[in-house]
């Protein structure tokens, strides 16, 4: 049994025209037993920056709390929110600090830079960062999610279209994953608002 | 049911990836299974058929290793066919159950199959036999097996009644399967249900969107225990703790 599939998760982030969307499933389980279906794997850092984390849930939660702490200190010193690209590099550094005793979590960062351009990046468990212009995924069935995203993504989608695409990719992806699913939440980030929606999905 | 003992799936649990349920009622038997076949956490088949016919009125509900239970069902089907040709009669459910049990017992070092043999014959009417791993044979009024069965023992114990009507028995089987499919990650997809009485075999297929659901509308998930308080702080643009 792999430590990365102890809890189970599915996270998809996509870039559109001056907007990004990021969503995750809602299952919390311990191996094959499902405990709750109200546990998102996507966390808000600030209004233009969201972080998705798959892997061991305890590490995902701890990593999120540590990053909130670092962002709060940054805000006090800089008197502004952190840019998503800066956050990505900070996260990569934070993960590599634990190179020989890593956090068993794989992040996806999605946000809008101050000039409005979408920012997406993903990392492995020790912080190797890759940026993308189209989509980023992480979870316990990456093949399903990649397949859906490659086929359905196209450039310059408006927020509503982007939401539909992320929703379909996430749902079809995690319907083939025994450890992810039981509902989904998707946040669409535009320059003036964030629209968050939950999806009622099959609960098996 | 695991096709292979995949690296990411627990190898300790012998009965894996299924929920199978069967019960007797006044007049016959009702039995059913979920439809999920998984390799590790990948769902290889989301609408599989885990109920194999052994003869016209005898069925095998399969859980455990997919290839092992397929071989057992093929073997027993062949033997029963020969036996009924020689005797000129429909085979008895007890004979089918014993054949399955003997295969499990005599090959206990190699086979991992936890099965239910369910059927109807003219000697004893509707019967349910549990044939777990290693070769026990247990005649029961109702039986469940597979990884998902762990979650529904309480439900089955408290809701089963002797001499239910056909409709009550079908609801019992359907609800038990739906509850297990909700909680067990290795069970899900679809429900296949059979009802046998003296008159014939009735097969019901319930696709995924018609399976009973037990989780109602939930509040918006924040993922934080103190979600309501933190949410309002976040909206004001202030410092957020979690």
Contacts between the chains, C-beta under 8 A, distances in Angstrom:
chain1	res1	chain2	res2	distance
A	1	B	7	8.0
A	1	B	8	6.2
A	1	B	9	7.0
A	1	B	10	5.5
A	1	B	11	7.8
A	2	B	7	6.8
A	2	B	8	4.7
A	5	B	8	4.5
A	5	B	40	7.5
A	5	B	41	5.6
A	8	B	41	6.9
A	8	B	185	7.2
A	26	B	221	5.7
A	29	B	185	6.0
A	31	B	10	6.0
A	31	B	185	7.5
A	32	B	10	7.4
A	32	B	147	6.1
A	32	B	184	5.8
A	32	B	185	4.2
A	32	B	186	5.0
A	33	B	151	7.8
A	33	B	183	6.5
A	33	B	184	7.1
A	33	B	185	7.3
A	34	B	182	7.1
A	34	B	183	5.1
A	34	B	184	7.4
A	34	B	185	6.2
A	37	B	215	6.0
A	37	B	218	7.1
A	38	B	218	5.3
A	38	B	219	7.6
A	38	B	221	4.2
A	38	B	223	7.7
A	39	B	221	6.8
A	39	B	223	5.7
A	40	B	221	5.0
A	40	B	222	7.6
A	40	B	223	4.6
A	41	B	223	8.0
A	43	B	223	7.0
A	44	B	234	6.4
A	44	B	240	7.6
A	47	B	237	7.7
A	64	B	242	7.8
A	65	B	242	6.1
A	68	B	240	6.3
A	68	B	241	6.8
A	68	B	242	6.5
A	72	B	239	5.0
A	72	B	240	7.4
A	72	B	241	7.9
A	75	B	239	6.8
A	76	B	239	8.0
A	140	B	8	8.0
A	140	B	41	5.5
A	141	B	41	6.5
A	141	B	42	6.2
A	143	B	42	7.9
A	144	B	42	7.9
A	175	B	43	7.5
A	175	B	46	7.2
A	176	B	42	6.6
A	176	B	43	4.7
A	176	B	46	7.2
A	177	B	41	5.8
A	177	B	42	7.1
A	177	B	43	6.7
A	178	B	17	8.0
A	178	B	36	7.2
A	178	B	38	5.0
A	178	B	41	4.6
A	178	B	42	7.5
A	178	B	43	5.6
A	178	B	185	4.4
A	178	B	186	5.8
A	178	B	188	7.5
A	179	B	41	4.6
A	179	B	185	5.5
A	182	B	215	7.8
A	183	B	215	7.9
A	183	B	218	7.4
A	183	B	221	7.7
A	185	B	220	7.8
A	185	B	221	5.8
A	196	B	220	7.2
A	198	B	218	7.6
A	198	B	220	6.2
A	198	B	221	6.7
A	200	B	217	7.9
A	202	B	188	7.7
A	202	B	208	5.4
A	202	B	209	7.1
A	202	B	211	7.9
A	203	B	182	5.3
A	203	B	213	5.9
A	203	B	214	7.6
A	203	B	215	5.3
A	204	B	34	8.0
A	204	B	36	7.6
A	204	B	181	4.5
A	204	B	182	6.2
A	204	B	187	7.1
A	204	B	188	3.0
A	204	B	189	6.7
A	204	B	208	7.2
A	204	B	211	7.2
